[in-house]
Amino acid sequence: MINLNQAATSLPKPECVIQATTDAMRHFSSGGRGVEESALMAQRMVFLLRQKLARFFDFHDDISRVIFTGNATQALNTVFFGLFNAGDHVITTDLEHNSVLRPLEALRQMGILSVSYVPADAKGRILYSDFERLIGPHTRAIVVTHQSNLTGNIVDLHRVSRIAHKHGLILIVDASQSAGALPISMQEMGIDILCFTGHKSLMGPQGTGGFLVRQGIELRPLMYGGTGIRSYDLLQPDVYPEHLEAGTLNMHGLAGLSSAIDYLGSSGVERIHDHEMALTAGFWRRVRQLPGVTLYGDFSDFEESEGIWVTDPGPRTGDRMHHGPIVTLNLAGISSSELADALSREYGIAVRAGAHCAPRMHRALGTEESGSVRFSFGWYNTPGEMDRAAWALRRISQDLR
Amino acid sequence: MEQREENGGRRLRDVITFAGTTDALRAEQLAAERGFSGRLIPLPAQIDADCGLAFLCAEGEREQMLAALKGQVEPQGVWQVLLRC
């Protein structure tokens, strides 16, 4: 199988990640719940992983503020339910995934929160001035994805953080799609809370994720339970990370994630990004003029270079956006589900079809009814695989004529 | 020898406690980097009938250990405890 569904989860995982995960299953006891060597080994691994992630995301605060959860959704829920108070107003965007939209909507329906959405146009672009326009007296935070999971459009976090901090707002970033695929510096980008998942471009196991939260931002726990410390406290201890980490962590998965971070460090995120983007640009070049094809997203990076990936396309101004390793499209005469099925069954190519957990984005693109087919590229994909996928798409397109 | 037997084989040892697990592990890391031979132990019940980790200083290394922690980790307490080790 050619896996071009990397935005759902990276597959395959690096061999060292598989090895570290299985080694942990052989040797780790329950970290935080014992002091035998096997428990201490698990605890040390988690401690070192907090240090590694702080370095990886250029996070300068205390590593006790690197919090682990089961995935990005759990991280976002922990942040939203722990941060917002009655009467708060939040600004988010049409680009967001349901992992952002649904918890915010739940808080809104509880009467706690009001939410405004920065609209996207038919290319999935936003106007940065809209953030400023939507700020009101009760606005507490801006919640924004770094990269749309549907179009691949990349949000310029520098610009959003300048607006957020000018108005004293907290900037919360959903880096589910970008962490590991794009360099992220919390310091330089002015990110206050960064939520990530371990199993996408970070190349770790599913069931890992978390967030990094700057000192001075206090969160109420979402979950209550065992911490391995201060057993007689009636509620969660106020010390981080235990304050926000109730229950046994996924030590086996985190061991894999720790190895994945080492792997990313030795491979280099910039190099990975260039590899994935070269494939994406090449695919775009091959399919953009297929009869009946509709592409979704802002491809101005590729249009300027005629589909040859330029390592540094330069800063984006106005409403133009950089693009990540995703090409989403539809072909006239075939539904997105049929196309995905044909690619899988007839050509052995895995993609994602239908709606992509981003309902507002689909509405902006006009794909609410049709859905769309997403091709997403990863570190282990090859030019040959990209070429074959473009060829398969051309064949299907020809069969439809 | 006589004193050891009186205390059931226990000796007075220096133990440092912390607010949470991450600080205890950071203390262990700082100690290892400096070649100290202290180690993590279960929080002694004589200090607190609770759970968690504490750092047992190697004999004669308490002051060096506290100096290493300075500016890096804030100890919650420094104790002298009769321990069987």
Interface residues (C-beta under 8 A of the other chain):
Chain A: G32 R33 V35 L40 Q43 R44 F47 R50 I63 S64 G228 I229 R230 S231 Y232 P237 V239 Y240 P241 E242
Chain B: A19 G20 T21 T22 D23 L25 R26 E28 Q29 L40 I41 P42 D50 C51 G52 L53
